[in-house]
């Protein structure tokens, strides 16, 4: 039986909401985490970094890098 990798690294870009605080696509982040959990991985590490802005009205971008570990 073939075994998958011990670690999986995924990166996602989150767009800040135009008004208010918080990310406009946290459900997308949650979906990615749950997909990996369903495959037998747990979130080991997550880090974020600012990745620029699309200008007025575009919202800032935050890049999230996640490392998942096989359980």
CHARMM-style PDB file with segment names, atoms N, HN, CA, C and O in Angstrom:
ATOM      1  N   UNK     1       0.845  -1.181   0.000  1.00  0.00      PROA
ATOM      2  CA  UNK     1       0.000   0.000   0.000  1.00  0.00      PROA
ATOM      3  C   UNK     1       0.891   1.246   0.000  1.00  0.00      PROA
ATOM      4  O   UNK     1       1.750   1.398   0.868  1.00  0.00      PROA
ATOM      5  N   UNK     2       0.685   2.122  -0.964  1.00  0.00      PROA
ATOM      6  HN  UNK     2      -0.013   1.998  -1.669  1.00  0.00      PROA
ATOM      7  CA  UNK     2       1.499   3.336  -1.071  1.00  0.00      PROA
ATOM      8  C   UNK     2       1.112   4.334   0.019  1.00  0.00      PROA
ATOM      9  O   UNK     2      -0.066   4.531   0.321  1.00  0.00      PROA
ATOM     10  N   UNK     3       2.115   4.943   0.586  1.00  0.00      PROA
ATOM     11  HN  UNK     3       3.071   4.783   0.342  1.00  0.00      PROA
ATOM     12  CA  UNK     3       1.894   5.938   1.633  1.00  0.00      PROA
ATOM     13  C   UNK     3       2.190   7.314   1.059  1.00  0.00      PROA
ATOM     14  O   UNK     3       3.140   7.485   0.295  1.00  0.00      PROA
ATOM     15  N   UNK     4       1.370   8.300   1.431  1.00  0.00      PROA
ATOM     16  HN  UNK     4       0.598   8.162   2.051  1.00  0.00      PROA
ATOM     17  CA  UNK     4       1.582   9.662   0.966  1.00  0.00      PROA
ATOM     18  C   UNK     4       2.757  10.310   1.673  1.00  0.00      PROA
ATOM     19  O   UNK     4       3.397   9.690   2.522  1.00  0.00      PROA
ATOM     20  N   UNK     5       3.040  11.551   1.327  1.00  0.00      PROA
ATOM     21  HN  UNK     5       2.520  12.055   0.638  1.00  0.00      PROA
ATOM     22  CA  UNK     5       4.150  12.262   1.960  1.00  0.00      PROA
ATOM     23  C   UNK     5       3.881  12.507   3.443  1.00  0.00      PROA
ATOM     24  O   UNK     5       2.731  12.593   3.874  1.00  0.00      PROA
ATOM     25  N   UNK     6       4.957  12.618   4.210  1.00  0.00      PROA
ATOM     26  HN  UNK     6       5.891  12.549   3.860  1.00  0.00      PROA
ATOM     27  CA  UNK     6       4.821  12.901   5.644  1.00  0.00      PROA
ATOM     28  C   UNK     6       4.394  14.337   5.902  1.00  0.00      PROA
ATOM     29  O   UNK     6       3.722  14.622   6.894  1.00  0.00      PROA
ATOM     30  N   UNK     7       4.782  15.240   5.011  1.00  0.00      PROA
ATOM     31  HN  UNK     7       5.328  15.009   4.205  1.00  0.00      PROA
ATOM     32  CA  UNK     7       4.431  16.659   5.155  1.00  0.00      PROA
ATOM     33  C   UNK     7       3.919  17.205   3.825  1.00  0.00      PROA
ATOM     34  O   UNK     7       4.378  16.808   2.754  1.00  0.00      PROA
ATOM     35  N   UNK     8       2.967  18.114   3.917  1.00  0.00      PROA
ATOM     36  HN  UNK     8       2.594  18.436   4.787  1.00  0.00      PROA
ATOM     37  CA  UNK     8       2.439  18.812   2.751  1.00  0.00      PROA
ATOM     38  C   UNK     8       2.491  20.304   3.067  1.00  0.00      PROA
ATOM     39  O   UNK     8       2.074  20.732   4.143  1.00  0.00      PROA
ATOM     40  N   UNK     9       3.005  21.093   2.125  1.00  0.00      PROA
ATOM     41  HN  UNK     9       3.344  20.746   1.250  1.00  0.00      PROA
ATOM     42  CA  UNK     9       3.084  22.547   2.306  1.00  0.00      PROA
ATOM     43  C   UNK     9       2.137  23.207   1.311  1.00  0.00      PROA
ATOM     44  O   UNK     9       2.220  22.961   0.107  1.00  0.00      PROA
ATOM     45  N   UNK    10       1.242  24.040   1.817  1.00  0.00      PROA
ATOM     46  HN  UNK    10       1.175  24.240   2.794  1.00  0.00      PROA
ATOM     47  CA  UNK    10       0.285  24.750   0.973  1.00  0.00      PROA
ATOM     48  C   UNK    10       0.363  26.240   1.272  1.00  0.00      PROA
ATOM     49  O   UNK    10       0.668  26.654   2.390  1.00  0.00      PROA
ATOM     50  N   UNK    11       0.085  27.022   0.261  1.00  0.00      PROA
ATOM     51  HN  UNK    11      -0.163  26.686  -0.647  1.00  0.00      PROA
ATOM     52  CA  UNK    11       0.101  28.476   0.408  1.00  0.00      PROA
ATOM     53  C   UNK    11      -1.205  29.022  -0.157  1.00  0.00      PROA
ATOM     54  O   UNK    11      -1.672  28.580  -1.206  1.00  0.00      PROA
ATOM     55  N   UNK    12      -1.787  29.985   0.548  1.00  0.00      PROA
ATOM     56  HN  UNK    12      -1.407  30.344   1.401  1.00  0.00      PROA
ATOM     57  CA  UNK    12      -3.037  30.589   0.122  1.00  0.00      PROA
ATOM     58  C   UNK    12      -2.930  32.093   0.344  1.00  0.00      PROA
ATOM     59  O   UNK    12      -2.305  32.538   1.306  1.00  0.00      PROA
ATOM     60  N   UNK    13      -3.537  32.871  -0.541  1.00  0.00      PROA
ATOM     61  HN  UNK    13      -4.045  32.509  -1.322  1.00  0.00      PROA
ATOM     62  CA  UNK    13      -3.536  34.327  -0.410  1.00  0.00      PROA
ATOM     63  C   UNK    13      -4.909  34.764   0.061  1.00  0.00      PROA
ATOM     64  O   UNK    13      -5.922  34.463  -0.570  1.00  0.00      PROA
ATOM     65  N   UNK    14      -4.928  35.477   1.176  1.00  0.00      PROA
ATOM     66  HN  UNK    14      -4.105  35.721   1.688  1.00  0.00      PROA
ATOM     67  CA  UNK    14      -6.173  35.984   1.753  1.00  0.00      PROA
ATOM     68  C   UNK    14      -6.319  37.452   1.418  1.00  0.00      PROA
ATOM     69  O   UNK    14      -5.359  38.215   1.527  1.00  0.00      PROA
ATOM     70  N   UNK    15      -7.497  37.851   1.014  1.00  0.00      PROA
ATOM     71  HN  UNK    15      -8.277  37.232   0.925  1.00  0.00      PROA
ATOM     72  CA  UNK    15      -7.762  39.250   0.692  1.00  0.00      PROA
ATOM     73  C   UNK    15      -8.515  39.883   1.853  1.00  0.00      PROA
ATOM     74  O   UNK    15      -9.525  39.353   2.316  1.00  0.00      PROA
ATOM     75  N   UNK    16      -8.015  41.019   2.316  1.00  0.00      PROA
ATOM     76  HN  UNK    16      -7.194  41.450   1.940  1.00  0.00      PROA
ATOM     77  CA  UNK    16      -8.692  41.750   3.382  1.00  0.00      PROA
ATOM     78  C   UNK    16      -9.978  42.370   2.856  1.00  0.00      PROA
ATOM     79  O   UNK    16     -10.051  42.767   1.693  1.00  0.00      PROA
ATOM     80  N   UNK    17     -10.979  42.453   3.703  1.00  0.00      PROA
ATOM     81  HN  UNK    17     -10.920  42.130   4.647  1.00  0.00      PROA
ATOM     82  CA  UNK    17     -12.233  43.096   3.327  1.00  0.00      PROA
ATOM     83  C   UNK    17     -11.994  44.570   3.039  1.00  0.00      PROA
ATOM     84  O   UNK    17     -11.088  45.186   3.600  1.00  0.00      PROA
ATOM     85  N   UNK    18     -12.807  45.121   2.168  1.00  0.00      PROA
ATOM     86  HN  UNK    18     -13.543  44.621   1.713  1.00  0.00      PROA
ATOM     87  CA  UNK    18     -12.710  46.535   1.850  1.00  0.00      PROA
ATOM     88  C   UNK    18     -13.070  47.375   3.071  1.00  0.00      PROA
ATOM     89  O   UNK    18     -12.378  48.342   3.390  1.00  0.00      PROA
ATOM     90  N   UNK    19     -14.143  47.010   3.747  1.00  0.00      PROA
ATOM     91  HN  UNK    19     -14.705  46.224   3.489  1.00  0.00      PROA
ATOM     92  CA  UNK    19     -14.570  47.735   4.935  1.00  0.00      PROA
ATOM     93  C   UNK    19     -14.521  46.801   6.130  1.00  0.00      PROA
ATOM     94  O   UNK    19     -14.814  45.612   6.008  1.00  0.00      PROA
ATOM     95  N   UNK    20     -14.154  47.336   7.277  1.00  0.00      PROA
ATOM     96  HN  UNK    20     -13.916  48.303   7.376  1.00  0.00      PROA
ATOM     97  CA  UNK    20     -14.096  46.517   8.479  1.00  0.00      PROA
ATOM     98  C   UNK    20     -12.767  45.799   8.589  1.00  0.00      PROA
ATOM     99  O   UNK    20     -11.799  46.136   7.908  1.00  0.00      PROA
ATOM    100  N   UNK    21     -12.738  44.805   9.457  1.00  0.00      PROA
ATOM    101  HN  UNK    21     -13.524  44.530  10.010  1.00  0.00      PROA
ATOM    102  CA  UNK    21     -11.503  44.056   9.678  1.00  0.00      PROA
ATOM    103  C   UNK    21     -11.740  42.587   9.377  1.00  0.00      PROA
ATOM    104  O   UNK    21     -12.881  42.139   9.263  1.00  0.00      PROA
ATOM    105  N   UNK    22     -10.674  41.860   9.254  1.00  0.00      PROA
ATOM    106  HN  UNK    22      -9.748  42.223   9.347  1.00  0.00      PROA
ATOM    107  CA  UNK    22     -10.749  40.433   9.000  1.00  0.00      PROA
ATOM    108  C   UNK    22     -10.647  40.124   7.524  1.00  0.00      PROA
ATOM    109  O   UNK    22     -10.721  41.013   6.676  1.00  0.00      PROA
ATOM    110  N   UNK    23     -10.478  38.869   7.239  1.00  0.00      PROA
ATOM    111  HN  UNK    23     -10.418  38.147   7.928  1.00  0.00      PROA
ATOM    112  CA  UNK    23     -10.305  38.438   5.858  1.00  0.00      PROA
ATOM    113  C   UNK    23     -11.647  38.184   5.202  1.00  0.00      PROA
ATOM    114  O   UNK    23     -12.590  37.724   5.846  1.00  0.00      PROA
ATOM    115  N   UNK    24     -11.724  38.484   3.928  1.00  0.00      PROA
ATOM    116  HN  UNK    24     -10.958  38.857   3.405  1.00  0.00      PROA
ATOM    117  CA  UNK    24     -12.939  38.243   3.186  1.00  0.00      PROA
ATOM    118  C   UNK    24     -13.085  36.806   2.730  1.00  0.00      PROA
ATOM    119  O   UNK    24     -14.150  36.426   2.245  1.00  0.00      PROA
ATOM    120  N   UNK    25     -12.039  35.989   2.871  1.00  0.00      PROA
ATOM    121  HN  UNK    25     -11.173  36.298   3.265  1.00  0.00      PROA
ATOM    122  CA  UNK    25     -12.146  34.607   2.404  1.00  0.00      PROA
ATOM    123  C   UNK    25     -11.647  33.583   3.422  1.00  0.00      PROA
ATOM    124  O   UNK    25     -10.995  32.606   3.053  1.00  0.00      PROA
ATOM    125  N   UNK    26     -11.948  33.803   4.695  1.00  0.00      PROA
ATOM    126  HN  UNK    26     -12.477  34.596   4.995  1.00  0.00      PROA
ATOM    127  CA  UNK    26     -11.588  32.811   5.712  1.00  0.00      PROA
ATOM    128  C   UNK    26     -12.259  31.466   5.475  1.00  0.00      PROA
ATOM    129  O   UNK    26     -11.665  30.438   5.798  1.00  0.00      PROA
ATOM    130  N   UNK    27     -13.485  31.424   4.919  1.00  0.00      PROA
ATOM    131  HN  UNK    27     -13.968  32.260   4.656  1.00  0.00      PROA
ATOM    132  CA  UNK    27     -14.059  30.109   4.615  1.00  0.00      PROA
ATOM    133  C   UNK    27     -13.185  29.301   3.650  1.00  0.00      PROA
ATOM    134  O   UNK    27     -13.140  28.074   3.741  1.00  0.00      PROA
ATOM    135  N   UNK    28     -12.497  29.970   2.738  1.00  0.00      PROA
ATOM    136  HN  UNK    28     -12.533  30.967   2.664  1.00  0.00      PROA
ATOM    137  CA  UNK    28     -11.588  29.268   1.816  1.00  0.00      PROA
ATOM    138  C   UNK    28     -10.423  28.647   2.588  1.00  0.00      PROA
ATOM    139  O   UNK    28     -10.035  27.509   2.323  1.00  0.00      PROA
ATOM    140  N   UNK    29      -9.873  29.390   3.534  1.00  0.00      PROA
ATOM    141  HN  UNK    29     -10.188  30.314   3.749  1.00  0.00      PROA
ATOM    142  CA  UNK    29      -8.783  28.878   4.369  1.00  0.00      PROA
ATOM    143  C   UNK    29      -9.265  27.674   5.172  1.00  0.00      PROA
ATOM    144  O   UNK    29      -8.577  26.658   5.258  1.00  0.00      PROA
ATOM    145  N   UNK    30     -10.440  27.799   5.750  1.00  0.00      PROA
ATOM    146  HN  UNK    30     -10.999  28.625   5.680  1.00  0.00      PROA
ATOM    147  CA  UNK    30     -11.026  26.702   6.522  1.00  0.00      PROA
ATOM    148  C   UNK    30     -11.227  25.462   5.649  1.00  0.00      PROA
ATOM    149  O   UNK    30     -10.986  24.339   6.093  1.00  0.00      PROA
ATOM    150  N   UNK    31     -11.666  25.670   4.419  1.00  0.00      PROA
ATOM    151  HN  UNK    31     -11.862  26.582   4.058  1.00  0.00      PROA
ATOM    152  CA  UNK    31     -11.890  24.567   3.481  1.00  0.00      PROA
ATOM    153  C   UNK    31     -10.584  23.810   3.210  1.00  0.00      PROA
ATOM    154  O   UNK    31     -10.562  22.580   3.212  1.00  0.00      PROA
ATOM    155  N   UNK    32      -9.498  24.554   2.976  1.00  0.00      PROA
ATOM    156  HN  UNK    32      -9.516  25.554   2.975  1.00  0.00      PROA
ATOM    157  CA  UNK    32      -8.194  23.935   2.717  1.00  0.00      PROA
ATOM    158  C   UNK    32      -7.743  23.106   3.916  1.00  0.00      PROA
ATOM    159  O   UNK    32      -7.264  21.984   3.750  1.00  0.00      PROA
ATOM    160  N   UNK    33      -7.891  23.647   5.112  1.00  0.00      PROA
ATOM    161  HN  UNK    33      -8.280  24.558   5.247  1.00  0.00      PROA
ATOM    162  CA  UNK    33      -7.487  22.930   6.325  1.00  0.00      PROA
ATOM    163  C   UNK    33      -8.319  21.665   6.494  1.00  0.00      PROA
ATOM    164  O   UNK    33      -7.776  20.605   6.806  1.00  0.00      PROA
ATOM    165  N   UNK    34      -9.626  21.765   6.292  1.00  0.00      PROA
ATOM    166  HN  UNK    34     -10.067  22.626   6.039  1.00  0.00      PROA
ATOM    167  CA  UNK    34     -10.491  20.593   6.440  1.00  0.00      PROA
ATOM    168  C   UNK    34     -10.233  19.534   5.368  1.00  0.00      PROA
ATOM    169  O   UNK    34     -10.352  18.340   5.643  1.00  0.00      PROA
ATOM    170  N   UNK    35      -9.883  19.953   4.157  1.00  0.00      PROA
ATOM    171  HN  UNK    35      -9.786  20.923   3.934  1.00  0.00      PROA
ATOM    172  CA  UNK    35      -9.549  18.992   3.108  1.00  0.00      PROA
ATOM    173  C   UNK    35      -8.321  18.179   3.485  1.00  0.00      PROA
ATOM    174  O   UNK    35      -8.278  16.967   3.273  1.00  0.00      PROA
ATOM    175  N   UNK    36      -7.331  18.849   4.042  1.00  0.00      PROA
ATOM    176  HN  UNK    36      -7.366  19.833   4.214  1.00  0.00      PROA
ATOM    177  CA  UNK    36      -6.117  18.137   4.444  1.00  0.00      PROA
ATOM    178  C   UNK    36      -6.391  17.234   5.643  1.00  0.00      PROA
ATOM    179  O   UNK    36      -5.835  16.139   5.728  1.00  0.00      PROA
ATOM    180  N   UNK    37      -7.232  17.674   6.560  1.00  0.00      PROA
ATOM    181  HN  UNK    37      -7.683  18.563   6.491  1.00  0.00      PROA
ATOM    182  CA  UNK    37      -7.589  16.839   7.713  1.00  0.00      PROA
ATOM    183  C   UNK    37      -8.296  15.561   7.250  1.00  0.00      PROA
ATOM    184  O   UNK    37      -8.065  14.483   7.799  1.00  0.00      PROA
ATOM    185  N   UNK    38      -9.150  15.688   6.243  1.00  0.00      PROA
ATOM    186  HN  UNK    38      -9.338  16.563   5.797  1.00  0.00      PROA
ATOM    187  CA  UNK    38      -9.852  14.517   5.706  1.00  0.00      PROA
ATOM    188  C   UNK    38      -8.889  13.530   5.051  1.00  0.00      PROA
ATOM    189  O   UNK    38      -9.195  12.342   4.953  1.00  0.00      PROA
ATOM    190  N   UNK    39      -7.734  14.009   4.604  1.00  0.00      PROA
ATOM    191  HN  UNK    39      -7.486  14.974   4.683  1.00  0.00      PROA
ATOM    192  CA  UNK    39      -6.723  13.151   3.986  1.00  0.00      PROA
ATOM    193  C   UNK    39      -5.770  12.542   5.022  1.00  0.00      PROA
ATOM    194  O   UNK    39      -4.854  11.801   4.665  1.00  0.00      PROA
ATOM    195  N   UNK    40      -5.988  12.858   6.311  1.00  0.00      PROA
ATOM    196  HN  UNK    40      -6.732  13.460   6.601  1.00  0.00      PROA
ATOM    197  CA  UNK    40      -5.148  12.291   7.357  1.00  0.00      PROA
ATOM    198  C   UNK    40      -3.987  13.169   7.783  1.00  0.00      PROA
ATOM    199  O   UNK    40      -2.998  12.669   8.318  1.00  0.00      PROA
ATOM    200  N   UNK    41      -4.092  14.467   7.553  1.00  0.00      PROA
ATOM    201  HN  UNK    41      -4.895  14.873   7.118  1.00  0.00      PROA
ATOM    202  CA  UNK    41      -3.044  15.409   7.955  1.00  0.00      PROA
ATOM    203  C   UNK    41      -3.574  16.350   9.030  1.00  0.00      PROA
ATOM    204  O   UNK    41      -4.765  16.659   9.086  1.00  0.00      PROA
ATOM    205  N   UNK    42      -2.657  16.794   9.877  1.00  0.00      PROA
ATOM    206  HN  UNK    42      -1.690  16.543   9.832  1.00  0.00      PROA
ATOM    207  CA  UNK    42      -3.019  17.828  10.852  1.00  0.00      PROA
ATOM    208  C   UNK    42      -2.162  19.057  10.582  1.00  0.00      PROA
ATOM    209  O   UNK    42      -1.043  18.956  10.078  1.00  0.00      PROA
ATOM    210  N   UNK    43      -2.703  20.207  10.924  1.00  0.00      PROA
ATOM    211  HN  UNK    43      -3.611  20.289  11.334  1.00  0.00      PROA
ATOM    212  CA  UNK    43      -1.962  21.454  10.725  1.00  0.00      PROA
ATOM    213  C   UNK    43      -0.813  21.492  11.717  1.00  0.00      PROA
ATOM    214  O   UNK    43      -1.028  21.471  12.929  1.00  0.00      PROA
ATOM    215  N   UNK    44       0.390  21.549  11.205  1.00  0.00      PROA
ATOM    216  HN  UNK    44       0.565  21.567  10.221  1.00  0.00      PROA
ATOM    217  CA  UNK    44       1.598  21.561  12.037  1.00  0.00      PROA
ATOM    218  C   UNK    44       2.034  22.995  12.304  1.00  0.00      PROA
ATOM    219  O   UNK    44       2.310  23.360  13.447  1.00  0.00      PROA
ATOM    220  N   UNK    45       2.097  23.812  11.250  1.00  0.00      PROA
ATOM    221  HN  UNK    45       1.872  23.515  10.321  1.00  0.00      PROA
ATOM    222  CA  UNK    45       2.585  25.181  11.364  1.00  0.00      PROA
ATOM    223  C   UNK    45       1.837  26.062  10.373  1.00  0.00      PROA
ATOM    224  O   UNK    45       1.504  25.631   9.269  1.00  0.00      PROA
ATOM    225  N   UNK    46       1.578  27.300  10.779  1.00  0.00      PROA
ATOM    226  HN  UNK    46       1.849  27.651  11.676  1.00  0.00      PROA
ATOM    227  CA  UNK    46       1.032  28.285   9.857  1.00  0.00      PROA
ATOM    228  C   UNK    46       1.767  29.592  10.080  1.00  0.00      PROA
ATOM    229  O   UNK    46       2.008  29.985  11.222  1.00  0.00      PROA
ATOM    230  N   UNK    47       2.123  30.263   9.005  1.00  0.00      PROA
ATOM    231  HN  UNK    47       1.927  29.944   8.078  1.00  0.00      PROA
ATOM    232  CA  UNK    47       2.748  31.580   9.122  1.00  0.00      PROA
ATOM    233  C   UNK    47       2.099  32.492   8.094  1.00  0.00      PROA
ATOM    234  O   UNK    47       1.593  32.035   7.070  1.00  0.00      PROA
ATOM    235  N   UNK    48       2.119  33.763   8.376  1.00  0.00      PROA
ATOM    236  HN  UNK    48       2.530  34.134   9.208  1.00  0.00      PROA
ATOM    237  CA  UNK    48       1.514  34.738   7.464  1.00  0.00      PROA
ATOM    238  C   UNK    48       2.513  35.843   7.151  1.00  0.00      PROA
ATOM    239  O   UNK    48       3.413  36.139   7.937  1.00  0.00      PROA
ATOM    240  N   UNK    49       2.326  36.440   5.987  1.00  0.00      PROA
ATOM    241  HN  UNK    49       1.595  36.199   5.349  1.00  0.00      PROA
ATOM    242  CA  UNK    49       3.162  37.563   5.575  1.00  0.00      PROA
ATOM    243  C   UNK    49       2.323  38.481   4.689  1.00  0.00      PROA
ATOM    244  O   UNK    49       1.487  38.017   3.914  1.00  0.00      PROA
ATOM    245  N   UNK    50       2.555  39.777   4.810  1.00  0.00      PROA
ATOM    246  HN  UNK    50       3.234  40.154   5.439  1.00  0.00      PROA
ATOM    247  CA  UNK    50       1.891  40.737   3.936  1.00  0.00      PROA
ATOM    248  C   UNK    50       2.435  40.549   2.531  1.00  0.00      PROA
ATOM    249  O   UNK    50       3.644  40.434   2.330  1.00  0.00      PROA
ATOM    250  N   UNK    51       1.523  40.519   1.555  1.00  0.00      PROA
ATOM    251  HN  UNK    51       0.541  40.612   1.718  1.00  0.00      PROA
ATOM    252  CA  UNK    51       1.979  40.315   0.175  1.00  0.00      PROA
ATOM    253  C   UNK    51       1.492  41.424  -0.752  1.00  0.00      PROA
ATOM    254  O   UNK    51       1.306  41.205  -1.949  1.00  0.00      PROA
ATOM    255  N   UNK    52       1.291  42.590  -0.205  1.00  0.00      PROA
ATOM    256  HN  UNK    52       1.441  42.768   0.768  1.00  0.00      PROA
ATOM    257  CA  UNK    52       0.967  43.734  -1.044  1.00  0.00      PROA
ATOM    258  C   UNK    52      -0.503  44.084  -1.086  1.00  0.00      PROA
ATOM    259  O   UNK    52      -1.335  43.463  -0.424  1.00  0.00      PROA
ATOM    260  N   UNK    53      -0.797  45.083  -1.875  1.00  0.00      PROA
ATOM    261  HN  UNK    53      -0.121  45.587  -2.413  1.00  0.00      PROA
ATOM    262  CA  UNK    53      -2.144  45.619  -2.000  1.00  0.00      PROA
ATOM    263  C   UNK    53      -2.466  45.789  -3.474  1.00  0.00      PROA
ATOM    264  O   UNK    53      -1.572  45.972  -4.300  1.00  0.00      PROA
ATOM    265  N   UNK    54      -3.716  45.729  -3.786  1.00  0.00      PROA
ATOM    266  HN  UNK    54      -4.442  45.581  -3.115  1.00  0.00      PROA
ATOM    267  CA  UNK    54      -4.176  45.962  -5.149  1.00  0.00      PROA
ATOM    268  C   UNK    54      -4.589  47.421  -5.345  1.00  0.00      PROA
ATOM    269  O   UNK    54      -5.264  47.748  -6.322  1.00  0.00      PROA
ATOM    270  N   UNK    55      -4.190  48.293  -4.426  1.00  0.00      PROA
ATOM    271  HN  UNK    55      -3.643  48.027  -3.633  1.00  0.00      PROA
ATOM    272  CA  UNK    55      -4.531  49.704  -4.570  1.00  0.00      PROA
ATOM    273  C   UNK    55      -5.862  50.041  -3.940  1.00  0.00      PROA
ATOM    274  O   UNK    55      -6.455  49.217  -3.245  1.00  0.00      PROA
ATOM    275  N   UNK    56      -6.322  51.228  -4.176  1.00  0.00      PROA
ATOM    276  HN  UNK    56      -5.840  51.897  -4.741  1.00  0.00      PROA
ATOM    277  CA  UNK    56      -7.554  51.710  -3.565  1.00  0.00      PROA
ATOM    278  C   UNK    56      -8.719  50.783  -3.919  1.00  0.00      PROA
ATOM    279  O   UNK    56      -8.966  50.486  -5.088  1.00  0.00      PROA
ATOM    280  N   UNK    57      -9.413  50.344  -2.895  1.00  0.00      PROA
ATOM    281  HN  UNK    57      -9.211  50.586  -1.946  1.00  0.00      PROA
ATOM    282  CA  UNK    57     -10.575  49.495  -3.104  1.00  0.00      PROA
ATOM    283  C   UNK    57     -10.248  48.032  -3.336  1.00  0.00      PROA
ATOM    284  O   UNK    57     -11.146  47.191  -3.375  1.00  0.00      PROA
ATOM    285  N   UNK    58      -8.972  47.723  -3.490  1.00  0.00      PROA
ATOM    286  HN  UNK    58      -8.242  48.406  -3.459  1.00  0.00      PROA
ATOM    287  CA  UNK    58      -8.598  46.342  -3.774  1.00  0.00      PROA
ATOM    288  C   UNK    58      -8.357  45.500  -2.547  1.00  0.00      PROA
ATOM    289  O   UNK    58      -8.432  44.273  -2.605  1.00  0.00      PROA
ATOM    290  N   UNK    59      -8.067  46.147  -1.438  1.00  0.00      PROA
ATOM    291  HN  UNK    59      -8.006  47.144  -1.391  1.00  0.00      PROA
ATOM    292  CA  UNK    59      -7.792  45.410  -0.210  1.00  0.00      PROA
ATOM    293  C   UNK    59      -6.379  44.874  -0.174  1.00  0.00      PROA
ATOM    294  O   UNK    59      -5.778  44.602  -1.214  1.00  0.00      PROA
ATOM    295  N   UNK    60      -5.858  44.726   1.015  1.00  0.00      PROA
ATOM    296  HN  UNK    60      -6.347  44.947   1.860  1.00  0.00      PROA
ATOM    297  CA  UNK    60      -4.518  44.175   1.198  1.00  0.00      PROA
ATOM    298  C   UNK    60      -4.551  42.658   1.063  1.00  0.00      PROA
ATOM    299  O   UNK    60      -5.598  42.030   1.221  1.00  0.00      PROA
ATOM    300  N   UNK    61      -3.409  42.091   0.773  1.00  0.00      PROA
ATOM    301  HN  UNK    61      -2.559  42.601   0.645  1.00  0.00      PROA
ATOM    302  CA  UNK    61      -3.271  40.640   0.639  1.00  0.00      PROA
ATOM    303  C   UNK    61      -2.380  40.121   1.767  1.00  0.00      PROA
ATOM    304  O   UNK    61      -1.370  40.730   2.119  1.00  0.00      PROA
ATOM    305  N   UNK    62      -2.783  38.983   2.319  1.00  0.00      PROA
ATOM    306  HN  UNK    62      -3.604  38.488   2.034  1.00  0.00      PROA
ATOM    307  CA  UNK    62      -1.988  38.293   3.324  1.00  0.00      PROA
ATOM    308  C   UNK    62      -1.747  36.881   2.808  1.00  0.00      PROA
ATOM    309  O   UNK    62      -2.687  36.175   2.445  1.00  0.00      PROA
ATOM    310  N   UNK    63      -0.505  36.484   2.779  1.00  0.00      PROA
ATOM    311  HN  UNK    63       0.259  37.058   3.075  1.00  0.00      PROA
ATOM    312  CA  UNK    63      -0.127  35.165   2.285  1.00  0.00      PROA
ATOM    313  C   UNK    63       0.030  34.236   3.492  1.00  0.00      PROA
ATOM    314  O   UNK    63       0.820  34.517   4.392  1.00  0.00      PROA
ATOM    315  N   UNK    64      -0.714  33.141   3.510  1.00  0.00      PROA
ATOM    316  HN  UNK    64      -1.356  32.913   2.779  1.00  0.00      PROA
ATOM    317  CA  UNK    64      -0.625  32.155   4.604  1.00  0.00      PROA
ATOM    318  C   UNK    64       0.062  30.907   4.066  1.00  0.00      PROA
ATOM    319  O   UNK    64      -0.365  30.338   3.062  1.00  0.00      PROA
ATOM    320  N   UNK    65       1.122  30.490   4.733  1.00  0.00      PROA
ATOM    321  HN  UNK    65       1.469  30.953   5.548  1.00  0.00      PROA
ATOM    322  CA  UNK    65       1.829  29.256   4.389  1.00  0.00      PROA
ATOM    323  C   UNK    65       1.569  28.260   5.497  1.00  0.00      PROA
ATOM    324  O   UNK    65       1.815  28.539   6.670  1.00  0.00      PROA
ATOM    325  N   UNK    66       1.068  27.093   5.117  1.00  0.00      PROA
ATOM    326  HN  UNK    66       0.867  26.866   4.164  1.00  0.00      PROA
ATOM    327  CA  UNK    66       0.700  26.073   6.103  1.00  0.00      PROA
ATOM    328  C   UNK    66       1.482  24.792   5.846  1.00  0.00      PROA
ATOM    329  O   UNK    66       1.644  24.367   4.702  1.00  0.00      PROA
ATOM    330  N   UNK    67       1.957  24.190   6.913  1.00  0.00      PROA
ATOM    331  HN  UNK    67       1.825  24.535   7.842  1.00  0.00      PROA
ATOM    332  CA  UNK    67       2.619  22.884   6.832  1.00  0.00      PROA
ATOM    333  C   UNK    67       1.716  21.889   7.548  1.00  0.00      PROA
ATOM    334  O   UNK    67       1.377  22.057   8.719  1.00  0.00      PROA
ATOM    335  N   UNK    68       1.337  20.848   6.810  1.00  0.00      PROA
ATOM    336  HN  UNK    68       1.612  20.712   5.858  1.00  0.00      PROA
ATOM    337  CA  UNK    68       0.505  19.782   7.361  1.00  0.00      PROA
ATOM    338  C   UNK    68       1.356  18.540   7.557  1.00  0.00      PROA
ATOM    339  O   UNK    68       2.207  18.220   6.728  1.00  0.00      PROA
ATOM    340  N   UNK    69       1.120  17.843   8.662  1.00  0.00      PROA
ATOM    341  HN  UNK    69       0.429  18.103   9.336  1.00  0.00      PROA
ATOM    342  CA  UNK    69       1.872  16.646   9.008  1.00  0.00      PROA
ATOM    343  C   UNK    69       0.939  15.426   8.990  1.00  0.00      PROA
ATOM    344  O   UNK    69      -0.179  15.480   9.502  1.00  0.00      PROA
ATOM    345  N   UNK    70       1.411  14.343   8.400  1.00  0.00      PROA
ATOM    346  HN  UNK    70       2.319  14.299   7.983  1.00  0.00      PROA
ATOM    347  CA  UNK    70       0.624  13.112   8.385  1.00  0.00      PROA
ATOM    348  C   UNK    70       0.459  12.584   9.804  1.00  0.00      PROA
ATOM    349  O   UNK    70       1.398  12.604  10.600  1.00  0.00      PROA
ATOM    350  N   UNK    71      -0.755  12.108  10.114  1.00  0.00      PROA
ATOM    351  HN  UNK    71      -1.518  12.092   9.468  1.00  0.00      PROA
ATOM    352  CA  UNK    71      -0.990  11.536  11.461  1.00  0.00      PROA
ATOM    353  C   UNK    71      -1.289  10.063  11.356  1.00  0.00      PROA
ATOM    354  OT1 UNK    71      -1.514   9.405  12.372  1.00  0.00      PROA
TER     355      UNK     71
END
